[in-house]
Every structure is written in structure tokens, then in C-alpha cells.
Amino acid sequence: MSDIMGKTVIITGASSGLGEATARMLADKGAKLMLAARREDRLRTLTDSINASGGEASYQVADVTDRNAMQALADRTRETYGRIDVLIANAGLMQLAPLDRLKVDEWDAMIDINIKGVLYGLAAVLPTMREQQSGHIINLSSVAGHTVFPGAAVYSATKYAVKALSEGIRQESNGEIRATNISPGAVETELTDHITDPGAQEAANELYSVAIGSDAIARAITYAIEQPGDVDVNELIIRPTQQQL
């Protein structure tokens, strides 16, 4: 039997893309899901679909940049399922542009979602995991968290930060909390939809012409969770075979 069966899993950014694909895959393996995002209509549709197929899912509208909302998400998960076994910090924003475009508002948004959003999730679930003496934090970094390319300096900085946080969790785990950093390359999601710089958008479209499906990342997440408790999968990079960067 998979070690996923019966585990309580929070997924942020669950309304589409990687979050949705992961939710469906984990539900099929018996996880109890708390799905979080800002778009309630999509959350409701996904939750209803999973439950109708025999899975177990609830949802909570939550903005990862709001610490109180993230705490409410963790509290509701405990109230609903009694524990928190896994947090998948999937919510993210990619707005690419050369630094001298001075898109400072976009820099702030990426910092708020990609870094502070991860931190607020950690703050919400770590006390419960310490009390349980078990837990698993899965952070979604990026290939951009391992290399910097033109137009992606700020985005890369946020994803390097996610990688650092993942390693920090591992080092401070005291053998209780598993930490997994997953770095996708070009994957079919809504991530490129928020790019406002025409040149950066063109470059992203070229890169994403070889994008792989979200299920590829969902399988990686599933693999990390289903390992026995004494196995900690710390780092996975998944990119299209044809992706060079």
C-alpha cells in the first residue's frame, strides 16, 4: 500500500496547472486534500470532481501573501482532518523582464508570492508538524532557481530563495520533517500568462514550445510523498528533454 494513503495534504495554487494535476493524482492514491487558491469557482469545481470520483477533498480560499489567511488554512485543515502531514507550496508567479525595465511592482509581487508566501505557509504548518513529530514540506522552486537567464533575474532570485528555504528545513528537521525541493522546467501551466514585457514574453513562448504536461511534476511530487518515512527525497529537477536552459 502506498504511504500516501490517508495522509492529509495541503496544496496551495491548487486551482489549475501543477496544483490541480497533483490534487487529482494524490486523491487517486487515497490522500485527504485541503485545496487552496484565490479562485473559489475553480476550487469548488475541482473539489466536487475529486469527491464525485471517490476521493476526499475540501477547499479553502486563501491568498498566500496573507499570513492570517494561511494560518486559517492550516487551522481548518486540522479541524477537518485532525492533522497536517504534507504542505505543497505550489503557488507562484513568474513575471519576466530585463532589470532596466524597472518593473518594481512586479518584483514586489514575485517576492510576496514566491518567497513570503512560502514562509507564511511554513509558519502556519510547522507548529502542528512539530507537535506530531512528523511532516513533509514540498516547495516548488524552478530550473530558474539553479541558473539565471536574461530577463529572469528577480524571478530566479525568488526561486533560489525557495531552494535555500528547502535546505534550511532539511537541516533543522531534527529527523522529524522531510523537505523536498522540486524544480520544474518548462511545463504546461498558466505561469507565462502574467508576463507583461513583450520581449520576455516572446522568449518565454519559445522556451515553452517544448513544455511537458503538468502530470510530470505531479508524478515527482507523488514519488517524494510515497517514500517510507525514513527516506527524504530532497531535490528533483524535471525539465523537457529538449529544454537546453
C-alpha atoms as one frame of an Amber mdcrd trajectory, in Angstrom:
protein
   0.000   0.000   0.000   1.277   3.472  -0.875   2.494   5.640   2.001   0.180
   8.346   0.605  -2.991   6.568   1.729  -4.719   8.568   4.478  -2.190  11.399
   4.568  -3.556  14.923   4.921  -2.109  17.201   2.243  -2.463  20.965   1.800
  -1.870  22.230  -1.747  -1.578  25.937  -2.480  -2.135  27.177  -6.003  -4.473
  24.211  -6.428  -6.962  25.764  -8.834  -5.036  24.971 -12.040  -1.834  23.614
 -13.565   0.546  21.707 -11.321  -1.667  22.104  -8.275  -4.722  20.650  -9.967
  -2.795  17.777 -11.556  -1.177  16.933  -8.214  -4.502  17.076  -6.384  -6.085
  14.589  -8.767  -3.124  12.209  -8.616  -2.867  12.256  -4.823  -6.634  11.831
  -4.452  -6.436   8.693  -6.587  -3.852   7.343  -4.131  -6.007   7.974  -1.073
  -4.745  11.305   0.263  -7.077  13.633   2.161  -6.788  17.007   0.483  -7.200
  20.621   1.522  -7.045  22.671  -1.661  -6.199  26.369  -1.525  -6.145  29.175
  -4.076  -7.796  32.536  -4.705 -10.327  31.407  -7.341 -13.196  29.822  -5.475
 -15.117  28.729  -8.569 -12.216  26.582  -9.760 -11.553  25.213  -6.290 -15.191
  24.206  -5.909 -15.265  22.521  -9.318 -12.071  20.575  -8.610 -13.177  19.559
  -5.121 -16.553  18.362  -6.375 -14.872  16.389  -9.162 -12.485  14.644  -6.771
 -15.217  13.790  -4.282 -17.521  12.523  -7.045 -14.719  10.182  -8.162 -14.383
   8.673  -4.692 -11.621  10.876  -3.368 -11.640  13.068  -0.278 -11.125  16.811
  -0.685 -12.113  20.103   0.875 -11.108  23.619  -0.094 -10.347  26.970   1.445
  -9.996  30.245  -0.431  -6.602  31.636   0.570  -4.079  34.187  -0.651  -0.557
  33.026   0.234   0.553  36.651   0.700  -1.853  36.990   3.645  -0.365  35.407
   6.765  -3.722  35.309   8.556  -5.283  33.519   5.596  -2.537  30.910   5.635
  -2.994  30.353   9.354  -6.731  29.970   8.803  -5.977  27.397   6.105  -3.842
  25.350   8.477  -6.415  25.661  11.273  -9.231  24.479   9.012  -7.141  21.542
   7.845  -6.613  20.409  11.427 -10.282  20.909  12.230 -11.327  18.885   9.182
  -8.783  16.055   9.222  -7.116  16.202  12.639  -3.558  16.628  11.398  -1.308
  18.057   8.652   1.067  15.607   7.020   2.194  17.469   3.897   2.297  21.053
   2.669   2.833  21.508  -1.074   3.814  25.161  -1.532   2.918  25.430  -5.190
   1.548  28.963  -5.604   3.929  31.051  -7.691   4.262  33.998 -10.053   6.656
  34.483 -12.979   6.893  37.990 -14.468   9.978  38.225 -16.650  11.636  41.413
 -17.885  15.162  42.892 -18.018  16.087  44.684 -14.810  16.374  48.065 -16.514
  12.667  47.964 -17.370  12.258  48.824 -13.660   9.083  46.786 -13.192   9.327
  47.258  -9.443   5.667  46.417  -8.791   6.241  43.065 -10.478   9.372  42.494
  -8.391   7.335  43.131  -5.252   4.585  40.760  -6.373   7.041  37.929  -7.035
   8.747  38.462  -3.691   5.396  38.462  -1.902   4.089  35.300  -3.560   7.211
  33.261  -4.235   9.117  33.939  -1.006   6.811  35.364   1.640   4.010  33.046
   0.515   6.239  30.047   1.173   7.289  31.464   4.542   3.704  32.110   5.621
   2.833  28.527   4.734   5.748  27.283   6.815   4.729  29.450   9.758   1.207
  28.037   9.578   2.070  24.325   9.494   5.378  23.920  11.353   3.877  24.058
  14.880   1.492  21.214  14.010   4.238  19.149  12.406   6.490  19.655  15.425
   3.658  18.575  17.702   3.112  15.457  15.573   6.883  14.900  15.298   6.350
  14.293  11.605   5.588  16.192   8.421   6.718  16.913   4.891   7.262  20.282
   3.206   7.373  20.247  -0.598   8.431  23.517  -2.180   8.108  24.308  -5.874
  11.242  26.112  -6.969  12.263  26.158 -10.644  15.112  25.470 -13.033  15.462
  29.250 -12.624  16.393  28.520  -9.014  19.552  26.813 -10.288  20.581  29.123
 -13.139  19.920  32.748 -14.107  18.999  33.780 -17.628  18.368  37.237 -19.165
  15.092  38.778 -18.098  14.648  36.404 -15.167  16.977  37.854 -12.540  14.293
  38.680  -9.983  12.263  35.547 -10.657  15.448  33.487 -10.321  16.291  35.266
  -7.071  12.943  34.262  -5.601  13.376  30.662  -6.695  16.939  30.497  -5.344
  15.371  31.653  -2.066  12.861  28.802  -2.191  15.726  26.351  -2.686  17.526
  27.856   0.321  14.400  27.558   2.463  14.014  23.920   1.460  17.579  23.187
   2.523  17.058  25.108   5.750  14.031  22.973   6.593  16.078  19.835   5.953
  18.940  20.940   8.187  16.608  21.986  11.017  14.270  18.990  10.748  15.700
  17.060  13.713  14.708  13.923  11.857  11.010  14.833  12.040  10.185  16.867
   8.945  11.030  15.835   5.402  11.935  18.539   2.896  11.649  18.281  -0.879
  12.624  20.975  -3.368  11.126  20.386  -6.816  12.404  22.452  -9.732  10.305
  22.264 -12.906  11.499  23.456 -16.271   9.004  24.363 -18.991   5.675  22.875
 -18.013   2.206  23.498 -19.416   0.669  25.858 -16.837  -0.620  29.427 -16.606
   2.807  30.633 -15.423   3.668  32.526 -18.609   0.291  34.286 -18.739   1.436
  37.055 -16.382   4.461  38.275 -18.377   3.892  41.890 -19.487   7.202  42.598
 -21.248   6.858  41.793 -24.983  10.462  40.668 -25.433  10.361  38.462 -22.371
   7.026  37.039 -23.475   8.475  36.121 -26.852  11.464  34.406 -25.249   9.199
  32.522 -22.841   6.948  31.375 -25.681   9.975  29.969 -27.483  11.188  28.170
 -24.358   7.735  26.806 -23.579   7.226  25.469 -27.099   8.670  22.186 -25.776
   6.721  22.263 -22.496   5.740  18.974 -20.883   2.435  18.257 -19.144   1.701
  19.075 -15.506   1.361  15.372 -14.737   5.150  15.066 -14.998   5.538  17.246
 -11.909   2.595  15.617 -10.158   4.348  12.254 -10.540   7.523  13.693  -8.994
   5.584  15.077  -6.027   3.778  11.766  -5.614   7.098   9.906  -5.683   8.530
  12.082  -2.906   5.478  11.685  -0.668   5.064   7.945  -1.074   8.574   7.072
   0.125   8.854   5.398   3.546   9.180   7.799   6.461  12.939   7.254   6.790
  13.539   8.326   3.156  13.804  12.034   2.407  13.841  12.986  -1.282  15.486
  16.407  -1.112  15.938  17.610  -4.682  14.293  16.877  -8.032  14.781  18.784
 -11.305  12.293  17.921 -14.044  12.542  19.535 -17.454  11.623  18.662 -21.039
  14.236  16.510 -22.764  14.599  19.241 -25.400  14.997  22.137 -22.944  18.538
  23.498 -23.020  18.444  26.035 -20.155
